[in-house]
Amino acid sequence: MKKVFIPTERPGILPTVYGFGFFTLIVDVFALGFFRNAGPYHTVGLTLIVLGMVAMIQTNTNMDSVSAEVIQSEPGEEGRTARVLVVLRNGLMPARYNLSLQTLKKFRLVDQPFVQELKTSCTVSLEIQCSARGVYHLQRIKIQSRGYYGLFSAWKWVFTNAKLIVYPKPEGHQPLPSADEGHRLRYLSGEDFVGHRLYQPGASLKQVDWKAYARGQPLLLKEFGSRGEGPLQLRYQDVLAETTEARLRQLSAWVFACATQNRPFSLELPGRSLAEGSGREQLREALLHLASFEEPA
């Protein structure tokens, strides 16, 4: 019978292994008090019940006003991992404690992220194993906490429209196709801004993008270079390979080669195409096309 998931904003709560052990201890204490007819056992048992109720209330309260939002989903290579950045937020005071994040079971996390103390907000990285090429919907992320005592586990689901792009592994020995002669001279020279890289000690401060730093980003160095030798047309039918996956992997290698050289390119696949462009967005769109490609019937 297929399970039906009912969306809800209310957190769920269940005893942990330690919670069941704690409950067993309470039963044992009351049993000793019953057989020995000793009042102190009942007093200890009632005290433990109160402590358990406090732990349950605290664990449930620890999930109040905690939310999560996916701010970035980086494409991942098949056979490796993809990184998803999530912002955890606490809308109320005081701080929240012992929070962890989980995905659906079909997404295997390399390590389960753990936040010991959440005051206002923090960024958490989810490293997800990418076993096969494709585009997958994350759907929802689970925020879980055991509070202070670890006797109960509370959780809530956060829904997201983020996608996990798993592109073909870049491999192949076929060189890049030649550029169109009519476009070659447009991109021969000139120092153009081509992107950023993280600041390295010893680098010139003149290369630092101070505007980006003022917006809250880390220290980034501006990179400049030429536009290469003209735009390329990367076409599925030009790949010399026998299987669909081998062709997609060669195209993936070509796409990364163009991105490295900052060369504009277009991508043509059976049933779909990507217009000429360059830069980070062009690379992401090309990888999305390759990841989601299905050979026409």
CORZIVEN-V963027 format. One line per field, one symbol per residue. phi: phi as a letter, one per 20 degrees, with the letter a starting at -180 (. if undefined). psi: psi as a letter, one per 40 degrees, with the letter a starting at -180 (. if undefined). Layout:
phi=???
psi=???
This chain:
phi=.ffdedfbeefdbbfegffffffffffffffffffeldfgffffffffffffffffffffffefmeccbfdbcegcegnccddceceecdeceefdcldcdcdfffdeefcefcdfbdedbbddddedfdebfqddefmbcddcbdmeemeccdbbddebefddedefffbqdfffffffffdfffcfboedfdqdbffdgnffffefefffffeneffcdfdcaeemdofddecgfeeebedfffffffffffffffffelefbdcccgnbbcffabnffffffffffffefcfgf
psi=hhihhhhiehiihiiadddddddddddddddddddefhdddddddddddddddddddddddeehehiihhehhhiihheaiihhhhhhiheiiaiiigiiiiiidehhhdihihhdhhcdiihhhhhhhhdiiihhhdcihhhiieaddedihiiihhiieiihhhiihhiiehiiiiihddededfdihhiheaiiihhheihedehgdddddeeiihihhhiiieafiiihhhdeehgididddddddddddddddddefhiiihhiheiihihiiaddddddddddddehhhi.
